[in-house]
């Protein structure tokens, strides 16, 4: 099942994508795609609905972030060994954790704003997973039962803010619009193996990233257990799992985003995003 949110920013409605690629309105069944609506029992109730009985949404409405009311937006740094190498870093002995501000969350095809004083805005396609069943001190054996589904994440990053301005990475990761989610949340039952998904990024039609989640250092199952040692995981939390090689800062010479550029990126089976870069006012 592919769950989504559609409509104007801040007023999105819940929906699903039917077998013909049409959006069906879920407003009569659930208030939003987030929080308790992602609990295992809630997902099962949604699966039981015949999509053809739901109102069909006309036209091509804007798609919002595929999860609403996100509690935490966690990210894993340097989680592909070849990406670590291209950035001059080393594979960490334990996962690097950082957060993106929830105010960075954006629709999958909304414009991405290049912030004031930015010199090195960069792209990062990532597999995201969304927590359905909350918990803490989760065992690896039970970890996958806590996943509601998966989505495409673009962990947009300003490298100068992130690295050269010292301190935590958060300031280079949290600018407004730096967290596109979607186009949809694909429920866990439709993803046979999250560690066997191709993922890619194109900028202005040129493919820079072309990787596979099978080269992740720390996989989804381990990450759920690991994260839950330090914080409770709650329904609707989003975790971005790291990016494969091919980011702008890894190019020779380096390539960074500028107003007018277009990013297009996707994860196998999870859909495609496309964003235009514009200068923040």
C-alpha positions as a Python dict, from the first residue, in 0.01 Angstrom:
ca = {
    (1, 'X'): (0, 0, 0),
    (2, 'X'): (126, 345, -94),
    (3, 'X'): (6, 610, 149),
    (4, 'X'): (40, 979, 71),
    (5, 'X'): (-70, 1328, 163),
    (6, 'X'): (-199, 1573, -96),
    (7, 'X'): (-314, 1932, -117),
    (8, 'X'): (-184, 2277, -21),
    (9, 'X'): (106, 2302, 224),
    (10, 'X'): (-23, 2289, 577),
    (11, 'X'): (-365, 2162, 470),
    (12, 'X'): (-280, 1821, 324),
    (13, 'X'): (-534, 1541, 319),
    (14, 'X'): (-456, 1170, 361),
    (15, 'X'): (-474, 948, 56),
    (16, 'X'): (-346, 637, -110),
    (17, 'X'): (-227, 548, -458),
    (18, 'X'): (-445, 285, -625),
    (19, 'X'): (-334, 13, -867),
    (20, 'X'): (-392, 246, -1164),
    (21, 'X'): (-180, 526, -1019),
    (22, 'X'): (-477, 740, -918),
    (23, 'X'): (-500, 914, -581),
    (24, 'X'): (-786, 803, -357),
    (25, 'X'): (-904, 1015, -66),
    (26, 'X'): (-866, 855, 278),
    (27, 'X'): (-1019, 1142, 475),
    (28, 'X'): (-1319, 931, 570),
    (29, 'X'): (-1098, 662, 722),
    (30, 'X'): (-813, 848, 891),
    (31, 'X'): (-735, 1207, 991),
    (32, 'X'): (-377, 1206, 860),
    (33, 'X'): (-88, 979, 765),
    (34, 'X'): (105, 1004, 1089),
    (35, 'X'): (108, 922, 1459),
    (36, 'X'): (-141, 657, 1566),
    (37, 'X'): (-253, 607, 1206),
    (38, 'X'): (79, 427, 1157),
    (39, 'X'): (33, 175, 1437),
    (40, 'X'): (22, -185, 1313),
    (41, 'X'): (-351, -219, 1384),
    (42, 'X'): (-427, 105, 1203),
    (43, 'X'): (-227, -1, 899),
    (44, 'X'): (-414, -331, 888),
    (45, 'X'): (-748, -146, 888),
    (46, 'X'): (-636, 69, 598),
    (47, 'X'): (-521, -238, 404),
    (48, 'X'): (-868, -387, 443),
    (49, 'X'): (-1025, -95, 253),
    (50, 'X'): (-1105, -155, -113),
    (51, 'X'): (-944, 148, -286),
    (52, 'X'): (-1215, 151, -552),
    (53, 'X'): (-1468, 243, -282),
    (54, 'X'): (-1278, 560, -196),
    (55, 'X'): (-1336, 896, -369),
    (56, 'X'): (-1102, 949, -662),
    (57, 'X'): (-905, 1273, -652),
    (58, 'X'): (-924, 1467, -978),
    (59, 'X'): (-629, 1628, -1149),
    (60, 'X'): (-270, 1628, -1026),
    (61, 'X'): (-267, 1786, -681),
    (62, 'X'): (48, 1882, -499),
    (63, 'X'): (195, 1598, -295),
    (64, 'X'): (292, 1691, 57),
    (65, 'X'): (544, 1513, 282),
    (66, 'X'): (425, 1154, 301),
    (67, 'X'): (419, 1162, 683),
    (68, 'X'): (246, 1430, 887),
    (69, 'X'): (318, 1553, 1237),
    (70, 'X'): (664, 1394, 1248),
    (71, 'X'): (794, 1362, 1602),
    (72, 'X'): (1164, 1312, 1527),
    (73, 'X'): (1362, 1332, 1204),
    (74, 'X'): (1674, 1126, 1273),
    (75, 'X'): (1960, 1077, 1029),
    (76, 'X'): (2260, 846, 1004),
    (77, 'X'): (2589, 993, 882),
    (78, 'X'): (2859, 825, 673),
    (79, 'X'): (2663, 501, 652),
    (80, 'X'): (2805, 393, 315),
    (81, 'X'): (3177, 315, 317),
    (82, 'X'): (3229, 446, -36),
    (83, 'X'): (3052, 773, 51),
    (84, 'X'): (3271, 812, 359),
    (85, 'X'): (3578, 768, 138),
    (86, 'X'): (3468, 1029, -117),
    (87, 'X'): (3418, 1288, 159),
    (88, 'X'): (3756, 1213, 317),
    (89, 'X'): (3595, 1049, 619),
    (90, 'X'): (3627, 705, 772),
    (91, 'X'): (3362, 445, 841),
    (92, 'X'): (3256, 516, 1201),
    (93, 'X'): (3289, 234, 1456),
    (94, 'X'): (2930, 312, 1560),
    (95, 'X'): (2655, 495, 1371),
    (96, 'X'): (2680, 874, 1358),
    (97, 'X'): (2345, 1020, 1466),
    (98, 'X'): (2216, 1368, 1395),
    (99, 'X'): (1877, 1533, 1359),
    (100, 'X'): (1722, 1750, 1095),
    (101, 'X'): (1481, 2013, 1223),
    (102, 'X'): (1119, 1921, 1154),
    (103, 'X'): (1080, 2265, 993),
    (104, 'X'): (1302, 2133, 710),
    (105, 'X'): (1038, 1880, 605),
    (106, 'X'): (911, 1947, 255),
    (107, 'X'): (695, 1793, -15),
    (108, 'X'): (874, 1562, -260),
    (109, 'X'): (834, 1799, -555),
    (110, 'X'): (833, 2135, -378),
    (111, 'X'): (1104, 2390, -451),
    (112, 'X'): (1418, 2362, -240),
    (113, 'X'): (1549, 2693, -110),
    (114, 'X'): (1919, 2771, -125),
    (115, 'X'): (1975, 2961, 201),
    (116, 'X'): (2135, 3300, 235),
    (117, 'X'): (2516, 3288, 232),
    (118, 'X'): (2515, 2932, 99),
    (119, 'X'): (2816, 2830, -106),
    (120, 'X'): (2788, 2452, -95),
    (121, 'X'): (2430, 2325, -104),
    (122, 'X'): (2443, 1953, -187),
    (123, 'X'): (2214, 1656, -255),
    (124, 'X'): (2184, 1318, -79),
    (125, 'X'): (1933, 1051, -181),
    (126, 'X'): (1848, 823, 110),
    (127, 'X'): (1625, 537, 210),
    (128, 'X'): (1396, 653, 489),
    (129, 'X'): (1201, 433, 724),
    (130, 'X'): (908, 539, 939),
    (131, 'X'): (827, 398, 1281),
    (132, 'X'): (486, 240, 1329),
    (133, 'X'): (508, 64, 1663),
    (134, 'X'): (694, 265, 1925),
    (135, 'X'): (936, 131, 2182),
    (136, 'X'): (1276, 153, 2346),
    (137, 'X'): (1551, -101, 2404),
    (138, 'X'): (1420, -286, 2099),
    (139, 'X'): (1598, -610, 2016),
    (140, 'X'): (1734, -664, 1667),
    (141, 'X'): (1518, -975, 1643),
    (142, 'X'): (1203, -765, 1693),
    (143, 'X'): (1320, -451, 1517),
    (144, 'X'): (1147, -491, 1183),
    (145, 'X'): (805, -523, 1345),
    (146, 'X'): (841, -156, 1443),
    (147, 'X'): (856, -31, 1081),
    (148, 'X'): (537, 114, 931),
    (149, 'X'): (696, 172, 591),
    (150, 'X'): (966, 325, 375),
    (151, 'X'): (1007, 642, 170),
    (152, 'X'): (1249, 844, -37),
    (153, 'X'): (1439, 1115, 156),
    (154, 'X'): (1656, 1390, 9),
    (155, 'X'): (1892, 1487, 290),
    (156, 'X'): (1978, 1825, 137),
    (157, 'X'): (2292, 1961, 304),
    (158, 'X'): (2487, 2285, 311),
    (159, 'X'): (2845, 2162, 346),
    (160, 'X'): (2997, 2492, 455),
    (161, 'X'): (2742, 2524, 735),
    (162, 'X'): (2779, 2155, 820),
    (163, 'X'): (3156, 2116, 826),
    (164, 'X'): (3349, 2441, 810),
    (165, 'X'): (3140, 2639, 1056),
    (166, 'X'): (3223, 2394, 1337),
    (167, 'X'): (2990, 2230, 1588),
    (168, 'X'): (2718, 1980, 1516),
    (169, 'X'): (2606, 1887, 1163),
    (170, 'X'): (2248, 1993, 1237),
    (171, 'X'): (2295, 2352, 1120),
    (172, 'X'): (2398, 2234, 773),
    (173, 'X'): (2110, 1990, 750),
    (174, 'X'): (1812, 2182, 886),
    (175, 'X'): (1755, 2478, 657),
    (176, 'X'): (1394, 2524, 548),
    (177, 'X'): (1297, 2278, 268),
    (178, 'X'): (1608, 2061, 326),
    (179, 'X'): (1401, 1748, 403),
    (180, 'X'): (1177, 1638, 114),
    (181, 'X'): (984, 1320, 205),
    (182, 'X'): (789, 1101, -35),
    (183, 'X'): (620, 1088, -281),
    (184, 'X'): (453, 817, -73),
    (185, 'X'): (502, 594, 225),
    (186, 'X'): (524, 234, 104),
    (187, 'X'): (407, -1, 378),
    (188, 'X'): (663, -248, 509),
    (189, 'X'): (487, -553, 365),
    (190, 'X'): (560, -428, 12),
    (191, 'X'): (937, -401, 67),
    (192, 'X'): (1078, -753, 76),
    (193, 'X'): (1432, -645, 167),
    (194, 'X'): (1524, -285, 252),
    (195, 'X'): (1890, -383, 210),
    (196, 'X'): (1850, -457, -161),
    (197, 'X'): (1716, -134, -312),
    (198, 'X'): (1875, 74, -585),
    (199, 'X'): (1885, 450, -527),
    (200, 'X'): (2000, 735, -749),
    (201, 'X'): (2019, 1111, -802),
    (202, 'X'): (2030, 1321, -1117),
    (203, 'X'): (2106, 1693, -1127),
    (204, 'X'): (2013, 1875, -1446),
    (205, 'X'): (1978, 1537, -1615),
    (206, 'X'): (2324, 1408, -1517),
    (207, 'X'): (2329, 1102, -1292),
    (208, 'X'): (2565, 1156, -1001),
    (209, 'X'): (2449, 893, -752),
    (210, 'X'): (2376, 533, -847),
    (211, 'X'): (2401, 301, -549),
    (212, 'X'): (2230, 24, -358),
    (213, 'X'): (2129, -12, 3),
    (214, 'X'): (2316, -342, 16),
    (215, 'X'): (2635, -142, 73),
    (216, 'X'): (2506, 30, 387),
    (217, 'X'): (2739, -21, 683),
    (218, 'X'): (2457, -35, 938),
    (219, 'X'): (2129, -176, 811),
    (220, 'X'): (1773, -86, 905),
    (221, 'X'): (1733, -372, 1152),
    (222, 'X'): (2044, -276, 1346),
    (223, 'X'): (1966, 96, 1335),
    (224, 'X'): (1624, 53, 1494),
    (225, 'X'): (1773, -139, 1784),
    (226, 'X'): (2066, 101, 1815),
    (227, 'X'): (1857, 419, 1811),
    (228, 'X'): (1617, 278, 2069),
    (229, 'X'): (1904, 250, 2317),
    (230, 'X'): (1928, 628, 2333),
    (231, 'X'): (1569, 744, 2282),
    (232, 'X'): (1223, 599, 2261),
    (233, 'X'): (1100, 558, 1906),
    (234, 'X'): (745, 672, 1845),
    (235, 'X'): (487, 631, 1567),
    (236, 'X'): (564, 873, 1286),
    (237, 'X'): (935, 916, 1361),
    (238, 'X'): (1138, 930, 1038),
    (239, 'X'): (1491, 791, 1006),
    (240, 'X'): (1710, 866, 703),
    (241, 'X'): (1971, 594, 668),
    (242, 'X'): (2258, 761, 484),
    (243, 'X'): (2359, 820, 123),
    (244, 'X'): (2568, 633, -136),
    (245, 'X'): (2861, 800, -316),
    (246, 'X'): (2814, 1065, -580),
    (247, 'X'): (2732, 1374, -377),
    (248, 'X'): (2846, 1713, -501),
    (249, 'X'): (3128, 1753, -252),
    (250, 'X'): (3273, 1422, -373),
    (251, 'X'): (3309, 1536, -736),
    (252, 'X'): (3640, 1645, -886),
    (253, 'X'): (3602, 1937, -917),
    (254, 'X'): (3326, 1977, -661),
    (255, 'X'): (2975, 2055, -785),
    (256, 'X'): (2718, 2238, -577),
    (257, 'X'): (2360, 2341, -639),
    (258, 'X'): (2260, 2683, -769),
    (259, 'X'): (1928, 2857, -840),
    (260, 'X'): (1759, 2711, -1146),
    (261, 'X'): (1907, 2362, -1104),
    (262, 'X'): (1678, 2060, -1089),
    (263, 'X'): (1725, 1751, -873),
    (264, 'X'): (1558, 1422, -958),
    (265, 'X'): (1605, 1124, -728),
    (266, 'X'): (1447, 795, -636),
    (267, 'X'): (1465, 467, -449),
    (268, 'X'): (1364, 140, -616),
    (269, 'X'): (996, 71, -553),
    (270, 'X'): (947, 385, -345),
    (271, 'X'): (893, 649, -613),
    (272, 'X'): (1070, 953, -749),
    (273, 'X'): (1112, 1312, -629),
    (274, 'X'): (1190, 1620, -841),
    (275, 'X'): (1280, 1960, -704),
    (276, 'X'): (1382, 2295, -847),
    (277, 'X'): (1639, 2504, -664),
    (278, 'X'): (1552, 2864, -589),
    (279, 'X'): (1730, 3131, -387),
    (280, 'X'): (1582, 3201, -45),
    (281, 'X'): (1473, 3562, -8),
}
